[in-house]
Amino acid sequence: MNSTTVTVTTWSLEQTSPADLNPAAVPEGDDIRIVRAEVPSPEFSRFLYASVGGDIQWIDRLALTYAQWEEILDRPGVETWVAYDRGTPAGYVELDPQDDGTVEIMYFGLIPAFRGRRIGGHLLSYGVQRAWDLAERWPERTPTKRVWLHTCSLDGPYAMDNYLRRGFRLFDTKTAEEPDVPTPGPWAGAQG
């Protein structure tokens, strides 16, 4: 079998102080609410993951079992914040705290139909604020000293610009050859 590869560049970015955050404006005229999904739900989290990442090759979690999703979501301090546009999920940010006071923005993005409406900057700003004050909701967690994330050349064309505008600084760049897999879409047959 002949497999093809694609060159993927991955950038890691960080903030080391809450003062680093340059929040985006709240989108005008839209009824955008951001709400924490307080009840861990593998079904809902998988829906968000597949819907946001289906067209940009988010595939790492698609093969996880229900129990594996539960294990990820049940860790103390893991939070999912969902943006809603008039009651419809538009995107999400998933926070993953570590024991050393570092919080990774594990996943962040918008469902394709909601991109290009200035919701992403607002959702990212809100998610970063929640990463910085995470220990207030989880007293057993170490106060946040650093918020970081990674993005890659497969992500949306405005992702890196959004991160830089929010005050993230680049601290690492890696390039690797990865299998060129078909983009699955948010459900079977979505790309066909």
Secondary structure as UniProt FT lines:
FT   STRAND          5..15
FT   HELIX           18..20
FT   TURN            28..29
FT   STRAND          32..36
FT   HELIX           42..53
FT   TURN            54..57
FT   TURN            60..63
FT   HELIX           66..73
FT   TURN            76..77
FT   STRAND          79..85
FT   TURN            86..87
FT   STRAND          88..97
FT   TURN            99..100
FT   STRAND          102..110
FT   HELIX           112..114
FT   TURN            115..116
FT   HELIX           119..132
FT   HELIX           134..137
FT   TURN            139..140
FT   STRAND          146..152
FT   TURN            153..154
FT   TURN            157..158
FT   HELIX           159..165
FT   TURN            166..167
FT   STRAND          169..179
FT   TURN            188..191
//
